[in-house]
Amino acid sequence: MKKQRTANLQLVKAANLSLVFHLINQYGQTSRAEIAHITGLSPTTVSSLVDELIANEMVVECGAGESTTSGRKPVLIEVNPSGGYVAAIELNEEGFLLELFDLCGLCVESRQREVTDWDSLGNSLVIAIEKAFSKIKCPIEKLQGICVGVPALLDKDARRVVTSSVIPIDENNDFFKVLQSRFRHIPVKMGVDSCFCAYSEKAELRSDLHSLVYININKGIGCGIILGDKLYTGAFGYAGEFGQLTVIPNDPTKLEELASVPVIKRRFSEEIANGAETLVKPRKDGSIPFASIAKALEKQDKLACRIIEESCAYLAQGIGNVINLLNPEAIVIGGRITELGPLFLEILNNQVKKVTNRQTFTRTMLAYSCSQNNSVTNGCAQYLLTKIFDVNNFLVQ
């Protein structure tokens, strides 16, 4: 009974620490008295919690505030950005992007690393994290968590990649296990890159947005789903395989085989080889620059308009199904496809209108990604910071 009471008290303390930290982070600068007023906790309890956060270097005192009485001015407190850091990692075709974020969610270090030996990915990530902390002249002990965004189908129970059309790794690659072994005492998370993009976009768009579907159109086509302010990955972690949808009756061809960036470029190559007239100019090696397609579309080149119209028709079938099934507040289009500019989005919007219920689609926003930074790493960082300071994960000494 005594052990249970002790455990309950520890849980209450962790919950209160999390609450106080989030309020300080939300208000930017606040006082112990204001926190006590908002939470209903006693001034003594709030002071004790704030002192512990200060001792852990999570928050700092930052001067005196305004007093509404003739008494002593309150001491203001704010989050200490350098009190801890999280490592956000995006695996990509070239290798990986590693970015360090402080407790305020600002990126303080960024490095892209090429990977030649994917079997040694785990060790490469560990070395990169250690070097990043050395670069910012900070002890590795201030690392609060690691999150990896992977362009792949994941087994969330085994914490391994099932398959990927972007990077050459599968279930035999143990990079996640290597990270966990090296950094045992902090949260290490992994998820599909599109999910973290969705998380990032929600923060960028509107605070009152509670449901969003992010569709990432690059080499493949991925999807991140947020429902009720939470990432939805399905019972077994496979939700969001948007590129695996079939959109042609009695045809097993997958959507990403019809409308991904490489497929669009290939279609231009085939048409040009067959003598089609177009403003799209191939390189000397015959490859198609995506920027050339974007310029041709902007000038309403006939071939460009036809291929993009057809690609959008396929995408619209999938998007229409998502809208009819989930009824999200927003569909956000991200990835390299956005380089095609506003006309692509206009064409896609018109195609979606054709395949959805008018009333359903009218209230769903269809927009390009608005993230100014890397959506994957930014989403990883925001997700990590939320998880680290959750009631059940808050780091206390």
C-alpha positions, -999 to 999 in steps of 0.1 A, spaced: 0 0 0 29 23 9 45 16 -25 13 24 -44 9 57 -25 45 66 -33 40 58 -69 8 79 -70 26 108 -55 54 106 -80 29 105 -108 11 136 -95 45 154 -92 54 144 -128 20 157 -140 24 190 -121 60 194 -134 48 188 -170 19 212 -165 41 240 -151 67 236 -178 41 237 -206 25 269 -191 59 286 -189 66 275 -225 31 287 -236 32 322 -220 69 329 -228 75 347 -196 53 343 -165 56 343 -127 51 317 -100 20 336 -88 4 335 -123 11 298 -126 -5 292 -91 -35 313 -102 -40 294 -135 -34 259 -121 -50 262 -87 -19 247 -71 -7 263 -39 21 290 -42 43 267 -21 38 238 -45 44 259 -76 76 274 -61 89 239 -53 82 227 -89 97 258 -105 128 254 -83 132 219 -95 129 230 -131 155 256 -125 178 231 -108 174 209 -139 182 239 -161 148 236 -179 137 271 -170 155 303 -158 146 335 -140 146 364 -164 139 396 -144 111 414 -127 75 417 -139 49 444 -133 31 444 -100 -6 452 -96 0 461 -60 24 482 -41 42 450 -30 74 434 -44 75 429 -82 72 392 -92 102 374 -106 96 362 -142 106 328 -154 109 314 -190 121 282 -207 158 279 -209 165 271 -246 199 256 -238 186 235 -209 184 205 -233 183 195 -269 165 169 -291 180 153 -322 157 151 -352 167 129 -381 154 125 -416 166 95 -437 167 104 -474 181 91 -507 215 106 -501 218 95 -465 204 115 -436 197 151 -423 204 156 -386 192 187 -368 195 196 -332 167 216 -316 167 234 -283 138 233 -257 121 262 -275 120 242 -307 146 263 -325 172 245 -348 207 252 -335 227 227 -357 221 211 -390 241 186 -410 234 165 -441 255 133 -443 259 109 -472 256 72 -465 276 47 -485 272 18 -462 236 15 -451 243 -16 -430 264 7 -407 236 34 -406 232 30 -368 269 38 -360 268 67 -385 239 82 -367 255 79 -333 288 95 -345 269 123 -362 249 131 -330 281 131 -309 298 154 -334 269 177 -335 270 182 -297 308 187 -300 301 214 -326 278 234 -303 302 228 -274 276 211 -253 278 179 -232 260 149 -248 242 145 -214 219 174 -224 204 153 -252 168 148 -242 156 126 -270 160 113 -306 134 110 -333 139 95 -368 116 101 -398 119 72 -423 105 71 -459 93 35 -455 67 11 -444 75 4 -407 67 -24 -383 61 -3 -352 62 -33 -328 96 -47 -341 109 -11 -346 122 -20 -380 117 -10 -417 96 -34 -436 103 -20 -471 112 14 -487 112 26 -523 135 55 -513 163 41 -492 181 7 -494 172 -7 -460 148 -34 -448 140 -54 -417 175 -67 -414 189 -32 -407 192 -27 -369 200 11 -369 172 18 -344 185 -9 -320 220 7 -322 206 41 -313 187 27 -284 218 8 -271 239 40 -272 213 63 -257 196 41 -231 182 67 -208 163 90 -232 133 85 -255 143 72 -290 114 74 -314 109 63 -351 81 69 -375 71 74 -411 85 107 -424 51 118 -437 36 115 -403 61 140 -389 54 163 -419 18 163 -409 27 171 -373 48 200 -385 21 213 -408 -5 213 -381 17 236 -360 23 259 -390 -13 263 -402 -38 271 -374 -40 263 -337 -77 255 -341 -70 228 -367 -77 193 -353 -76 170 -383 -52 171 -412 -39 147 -439 -5 155 -454 3 139 -487 40 137 -496 46 134 -533 83 127 -541 100 95 -554 71 77 -537 38 90 -523 34 89 -485 7 102 -462 5 114 -426 -28 116 -408 -37 137 -377 -72 131 -362 -83 147 -330 -49 165 -326 -31 131 -326 -10 112 -352 -30 82 -365 -9 53 -376 -34 25 -374 -36 -7 -353 -3 -20 -367 14 12 -378 6 9 -415 -20 37 -419 -11 63 -445 1 41 -473 -15 65 -498 8 56 -526 -4 20 -524 -40 28 -532 -54 15 -565 -75 41 -584 -83 24 -617 -111 -3 -616 -98 -38 -622 -62 -26 -624 -37 -34 -596 -14 -5 -605 -6 15 -574 -11 53 -572 26 60 -568 32 41 -601 9 65 -618 16 100 -603 49 102 -584 76 126 -595 98 99 -613 67 86 -631 58 121 -643 93 126 -656 93 92 -673 61 101 -691 77 132 -705 107 112 -717 85 87 -735 64 114 -752 95 134 -763 110 101 -776 79 96 -797 82 131 -812 58 151 -791 63 189 -793 69 205 -759 87 233 -741 103 207 -718 140 204 -726 158 171 -717 194 172 -705 222 158 -727 218 124 -710 181 124 -718 169 129 -683 141 154 -676 147 184 -653 117 188 -630 122 226 -632 117 224 -669 83 207 -664 73 234 -640 82 262 -665 64 245 -693 33 241 -671 34 277 -661 34 286 -698 5 262 -704 25 239 -727 0 214 -742 20 183 -733 27 196 -698 -10 204 -692 -21 170 -705 3 149 -684 -3 170 -653 -41 168 -658 -39 130 -661 -16 128 -630 -40 150 -610 -69 129 -620 -53 98 -605 -43 117 -573 -78 132 -571 -93 97 -569 -72 89 -539 -77 123 -522 -114 121 -528 -115 87 -510 -96 102 -481 -120 132 -479 -151 110 -481 -137 86 -455 -121 108 -429 -136 143 -436 -104 162 -425 -103 199 -421 -73 201 -444 -54 182 -471 -18 195 -474 3 187 -504 40 185 -498 72 171 -514 89 179 -546 56 180 -565 50 215 -551 78 228 -574 51 227 -602 36 258 -587 1 272 -582 -13 258 -615 -7 222 -604 -27 229 -572 -55 246 -592 -57 216 -616 -57 192 -586 -84 211 -568 -106 210 -599 -101 173 -603 -109 166 -567 -141 186 -570 -152 161 -597 -149 130 -575 -161 142 -541 -194 152 -526 -197 190 -530 -208 196 -494 -179 175 -481 -152 191 -501 -164 227 -497 -152 228 -461 -120 209 -466 -89 231 -473 -66 219 -500 -33 237 -498 5 234 -504 28 228 -475 35 261 -457 64 249 -436 95 272 -440 119 247 -426 124 210 -432 90 195 -424 104 161 -414 130 172 -388 108 200 -376 79 176 -370 102 151 -353 114 178 -329 79 191 -321 67 155 -316 97 147 -293 93 178 -272 56 170 -267 64 134 -257 94 143 -235 73 167 -214 43 144 -213 31 134 -179 44 98 -183 77 108 -198 88 139 -179 125 138 -170 130 143 -133 160 136 -111 
